[in-house]
Amino acid sequence: MTVRFVGAGPGAPDLITVRGLRALATSPVCLYAGSLVPEELLGQCPPGAHRVDTARMTLDEITAELVAAHEAGHDVARLCSGDPSVFSAVAEQTRRLDAAGVPWEIVPGVPAFAAAAAALRTELTVPGVGQSVVLTRDAANATPMPPGESLDVWAAAGGTLVLHLAVQRCASVVDALLRHRPPSEPVAVVARASRDDEVVLRGTLADIAEQVAAADVRRTAVIVVGAVVGTSGGDESHLYSATRARP
């Protein structure tokens, strides 16, 4: 049988893909992180499905559940918040499944940074304003960043930064960014993007940490840094230009 790592989307239960919903509705076993997956989405599991909240489980315990389901002849929907390609811990789980001889596949989903951009009503790649996006995170209380991937490196490089798992240390993140970017640099924080209780904070490096503290935003948020945040300017794309040669 197959373990499917399904992108559950950023939070709104209707932002899962059709393929992801089909995998969920046909899998008699579902593993999910209880704090990140909405109850409405879990309601799409088939009747009598074995549902396992992995929020407090270790990697060994999660692997044991996946292997046991496979050995019992059951397909598994392993729900991942957002998209499995970004900060999902899929790599370490699939290594274990490969070692155990358990087949698996990935069903992509809507990532948190895309939902945040939608909430901000902005494109993250605006011609003439910003054409590069770096997805990164804060290294505190987590695995170390690889060489050359520190926040200082990305801040100095320019472009748009999208920081995951960093809002709890927003003040420290701002201090690091201010070593390379001006206090006037636009910043937005989007918490619980796409959900009914979504929070959107807009400001600059000079004031965003105070806004985050005042709003008591502590988790499930992304920080977006760069000129594209809320810009109304920019160049028009060459793709649709009247001067572009068309066959």
N, C-alpha and C positions, 0 to 999 in steps of 0.2 A: 504494500500500500504506500501512499505518498504523503509526505508532510509538505503542506503549502504555507509558506511564509507570506501572509496576506497584509498588504498595506491597508490599514483600517482608516486612513485619512487623519486629518488634524483634530477631529473632535465631533463635528456635526455628523450625525448618523447617516445622512444622505450623501456624504462625500466619499463613500467607498465606491470603488469601480463596480461595474456590472459583473466582471469576471471575479472580483473579490467576493461580492455578495453571493455569487453562485457557489464558490468554493466553501463559503461559510455555511450556506444552506444545505450542502450535501455532505458535510463532514460530521460524523458521529462523535468526534472529539474536538474540543476547542480549547486552546491555551491563550490566555490574554492577561494583560496587566490591568488589574482592576481599577487603578486610579486614572487610567488614560483612555480606556475604551468605554463608550457610553452604553448604558443598560439597554437602550432601544436597539442598538446594533446586536447585542447578544441575543435579543429576542428573535433574531433571524436564524439562530441555530435550529437544527431539526428537533422535533419533540424527543425528549429523553436523552439528549446529547450530554456527554460527560464534559462539564465545563470546569476548567482549572485556572484559578487566579494565581499568576506567577509572581505577583508583586513582592512577596516575601520569600521566594524560592531561590535556591542556589542554582548555578549552571548544571551541576551534577543532578539535582532533583528534576530540573526541567528536561534534561536529556533522558532521564529514566522514564518520564511520562511519555515522551515522544517514541522511544524505543518500544515501550510496553504496548502502546497503541498500534504500532506497526506489527508487532508480533501477534497481536490479537486480530489482525486483519482489518484495522480501521484506518481510514483516511483522517488526517489531522489538519485543522485550520489553526495555524499559529499566528494570531493577530499581532501586528506591529503597529504602533502609533505612527501616523504620518506615512512615510514611504520607507520600505526596508533598506534602501540604499544609503540612508543617512542616520548615523547614531542609533542603530537598531540592535546591535550585538548579534546580528545574523551570522557574521563570519565565524564567530567562535562556536555557535550552535551547529552550523553546517559542517564544520570540521569534525565535530563529535559524531554527527550522523554519517558522514563518509566513513569514519573509522568503524562504525557499527553496521555498515552496509545498508543503511536506510535511505531510500530514494527521497529526493526533495526538489521543490521548485519554488520560484519567487513570483508573486503576483504584485506588481507595482501599485502604489497608491498616491494620493495627493499629499505632498510634503508640507510640513508646518511653515516653511519659508514662503511657499506659494500662497498659502492661506493668509499669511501675514501681509504679503504684498496686495492681495485682494482687499483686505481690510483697510489698507492704506490707500487704496485706489491708485496704485502706482505701478509702473513697469520698472523692473530692477535693472534693465539694460536700455536706458534712454540715449539715443544717438546724440553725441556732443556733450553729454553730461556724465554718463558712466556706462562702460561696456564690459566690465568684469565684476564677477560676484564671487566672493570667497565665503564658503560655509565652514565655520570653525566653532570652537567651544572654549570655555574656560577650563584650565587644567587643574584647578584647586579641587581637592577631595576626589580625584579621578585618576585614571591612568595618565602617565606623563605624555606630553606632546613629543612627537619625533623631532629630531634635530632640524632646525630651519623652519619650524612651523609655530613659533611663538607668536603671541599677539603683537609683540613689538615688530616682528617681521612683516606681518600682514598690514598693520597700521601704517608702516612706513611705505609699503608698496603702492598704496593708493587703491582706488576702486571702492566698491560697495562691500561692506562686511556684514554678514549675518551670523550672529553669535547665538548658539544654542547653549543650554545648561549654564547660563552665566548671570541670570538676572538677580540671583541671591547675592552676588558680589558686584553689583552694578557700579558701586562707587570705586572699587579697585580697578574694574575694567576701564572706567572713564579715566582714571589716573594714568593707566598705561597708554590709552589712546591719545591723551593730551601731550604725551612726549613727542608725538609725530603729527598731530592734527590740531587745528585751531579750536578755541572754545566755541566758535560759531558754527562748527561742523554740525549739520542736521542729523538728528537721531530720532528714532521711534522705537517704542517698546510695544509689542502686541502680545497680550496674554490671552490664553484660551481662544485662539483664533478660530473663527467659524462657529463657536458655540453661542448659546443664548446669553451667557455672562461674559462675553468678549470684552476686553479692555484695551483701548488704544491710547497711548500716550505719545505726544509729539513734543519735541524740543530740540535742544542742542547739547553738546558735550558740557556746556556750562550749567545746565539746569536739569538734565534728565534724571540724574541720580536722586535728586530731591523729589522729583515727581514720582519716581518708583517707590520711594520710601513712604511718601504721603498716601499713595494709593494702596500700599501694603501688598504689592505684587512680589510674590516670593518663588513662584514655580510656573511651569507650563507656559513659558514665554520665550520669545525671541527678541533680540536687540538688532535693529537694522541701522547701520551707520553709513552715511554718505550723501552726496549731493542729490541723488535720485529721490531721496525721501521727501515726498510732497512737492517735488518741483513742478512748475507749470511751464518751464522752458524746455529747450532742447532743439536739435536739428530734426528735420524730416528725414525719414528713412529713404535710402537710395532704392530700396526694393520697389517702392511705389512712385518714384520720381518720374515726371513727364520726360525728363532728359535721358532716362535709362533706355538703352536699346532693347527692343522686344522683337522676337522672331515673328 
